[in-house]
Amino acid sequence: SSLSSLFDSLLISLIEEELMTELSRSVQETTSSSCESIGEVDRF
């Protein structure tokens, strides 16, 4: 049973890593797009 719990924790850490990667990527996209719109405002 220790093997299955080890597998569970490994799976959870993999899922968390994937989620964090997706989250940071979407945050970067949001930040860059808002920076672009701010830059457009500064131009005028």
C-alpha positions, -999 to +999 in steps of 0.1 A: +000+000+000+030+023+005+037+019-032+003+032-041+005+062-018+039+070-032+024+068-067-005+091-056+019+117-042+040+116-074+009+120-095-003+149-073+030+167-076+030+162-114-005+176-116+004+206-094+035+213-115+013+212-147-012+235-131+015+260-119+030+260-154-004+268-170-011+294-143+022+312-147+018+311-185-016+327-184-005+353-159+024+362-182+000+365-212-023+387-192+005+409-179+020+414-214-013+422-230-022+447-203+013+462-207+006+466-244-027+483-238-010+506-213+017+514-238-010+523-264-026+547-239+008+563-232+013+569-269-018+592-272 
